[in-house]
Amino acid sequence: MHTRDPNDNPFFPGPADIRNCVLSSAILAPSPHNTQPWKIKLERTERILISIDRDRLIPGCDPIGRQTFISTGAFLENLDITAGSLGYRADLDLFPEGWPDPRTVPDTPIARIDLVRDGRCIPDPLSTQIPIRHTNRRVFSTREVSLHSTGQITESYEYSLVPFGFSNDRDFIRTTAGFAADAMDIELADKTRRNETLQYFRFTDEEVLKSADGIGLAQSGYGRISRFLIGKFFLSRKKATTSPSLFSGMATKKTRAQVEGSGGIGWLSTKSDHRVDQVRAGRAFQRIHLKATSLGIALQPITQPLADYAEMSDLRSALYEYLGIPDTHTVQMLFRLGYAPTVPPSPRRNLQMFLKL
Ligand SMILES: Cc1cc2nc3c(=O)[nH]c(=O)nc-3n(C[C@H](O)[C@H](O)[C@H](O)COP(=O)(O)O)c2cc1C
């Protein structure tokens, strides 16, 4: 039982409130373009409501919000793991106000969670990996990720509803790099999608400091001086905006190099593509990334080839065929695995900025 200073705003948890701890951990979840698209509402002394911040959607790149729901699944997994490791059970109800439509993003809660003190909770060893897990965009070493390691990864989550595919074959990796590079080219050929990417791309450290979201160069492994030189001379915001082919050409080349430099390619699929499948895939993906982190394996999602807009459909079908996934199923995540030095954490907005009154 937590006491609260009556002068506190009841919507803002104090440091002693368990919800502060679990939510601080939940927002470390991955999200497309690091949009952090979650809204949090607190009720009573133990209840949390999570919904999607529709101002943070990227409808060009993610037209049906599938990636946003995956990222909300990852958020809920972090929350659940952290609550358990602090001796609280997270009683989680998905879609408490009714099941949403699979193509539009509702304003109603995605999850209602009641935190209940429970002496039977056993800490999940993955909880220690939550602050360490990061998307790593370096070119990884070509050291193969072994089937033994991927076996350990699959044991970390409930496999049956979100099966895990994997290959460490070099030809397979090279072919996937071709799909990924072509998909990046398609993604950035459209002005709306390119602008969404530019909106969340941080060209300089100053831009990173200003916004606490988006993707900067540090997570690609560039040091401070390289970042300064790239942002100033090679790829400034002005250059990328006025010369779109320069930006997309560099992104396409980088994507091919990244994927070719991998120790293995993984993917997660589901039989249907309802919102619950996407949340489930996000929870599975988060456990996989946390487990990979604990094994010293770096990971980067490569999700452009899976995009739901029409211009990607031919490439997406060809990729499904290559992976051996029937076109009635949905590949929810595609990612590369490998070995590389760690990268600095990506920014997060302050917890209070997620709270809605
Ligand atoms: C659904 C989804 C799709 C993503 N797609 C990509 C991607 O195509 N390329 C990439 O580099 N990162 C991708 N990411 C990773 C995010 O950019 C990353 O999670 C975000 O920048 C926050 O960084 P962090 O993972 O280091 O905390 C994706 C993440 C999610 C959840």
PDBQT file of the ligand as one rigid body, heavy atoms in Angstrom, charges set to zero:
ROOT
HETATM    1  C1  LIG A 401       7.648  -2.055 -35.150  1.00  0.00    +0.000 C 
HETATM    2  C2  LIG A 401       9.063  -1.515 -35.201  1.00  0.00    +0.000 A 
HETATM    3  C3  LIG A 401       9.692  -1.336 -36.421  1.00  0.00    +0.000 A 
HETATM    4  C4  LIG A 401      11.010  -0.871 -36.468  1.00  0.00    +0.000 A 
HETATM    5  N1  LIG A 401      11.649  -0.755 -37.682  1.00  0.00    +0.000 NA
HETATM    6  C5  LIG A 401      12.937  -0.367 -37.729  1.00  0.00    +0.000 A 
HETATM    7  C6  LIG A 401      13.648  -0.324 -38.967  1.00  0.00    +0.000 A 
HETATM    8  O1  LIG A 401      13.110  -0.647 -40.033  1.00  0.00    +0.000 OA
HETATM    9  N2  LIG A 401      14.949   0.061 -38.952  1.00  0.00    +0.000 N 
HETATM   10  C7  LIG A 401      15.585   0.404 -37.782  1.00  0.00    +0.000 A 
HETATM   11  O2  LIG A 401      16.763   0.741 -37.816  1.00  0.00    +0.000 OA
HETATM   12  N3  LIG A 401      14.939   0.362 -36.592  1.00  0.00    +0.000 NA
HETATM   13  C8  LIG A 401      13.642  -0.012 -36.546  1.00  0.00    +0.000 A 
HETATM   14  N4  LIG A 401      12.994  -0.098 -35.349  1.00  0.00    +0.000 N 
HETATM   15  C9  LIG A 401      13.716   0.256 -34.123  1.00  0.00    +0.000 C 
HETATM   16  C10 LIG A 401      13.364   1.655 -33.652  1.00  0.00    +0.000 C 
HETATM   17  O3  LIG A 401      13.865   2.628 -34.529  1.00  0.00    +0.000 OA
HETATM   18  C11 LIG A 401      13.920   1.819 -32.232  1.00  0.00    +0.000 C 
HETATM   19  O4  LIG A 401      13.231   0.957 -31.386  1.00  0.00    +0.000 OA
HETATM   20  C12 LIG A 401      13.772   3.240 -31.701  1.00  0.00    +0.000 C 
HETATM   21  O5  LIG A 401      14.592   4.119 -32.430  1.00  0.00    +0.000 OA
HETATM   22  C13 LIG A 401      14.169   3.309 -30.227  1.00  0.00    +0.000 C 
HETATM   23  O6  LIG A 401      15.468   2.865 -30.046  1.00  0.00    +0.000 OA
HETATM   24  P1  LIG A 401      15.857   1.632 -29.121  1.00  0.00    +0.000 P 
HETATM   25  O7  LIG A 401      15.277   0.391 -29.735  1.00  0.00    +0.000 OA
HETATM   26  O8  LIG A 401      17.355   1.626 -29.126  1.00  0.00    +0.000 OA
HETATM   27  O9  LIG A 401      15.304   1.880 -27.754  1.00  0.00    +0.000 OA
HETATM   28  C14 LIG A 401      11.689  -0.557 -35.262  1.00  0.00    +0.000 A 
HETATM   29  C15 LIG A 401      11.034  -0.739 -34.039  1.00  0.00    +0.000 A 
HETATM   30  C16 LIG A 401       9.740  -1.210 -33.999  1.00  0.00    +0.000 A 
HETATM   31  C17 LIG A 401       9.072  -1.419 -32.669  1.00  0.00    +0.000 C 
ENDROOT
TORSDOF 0
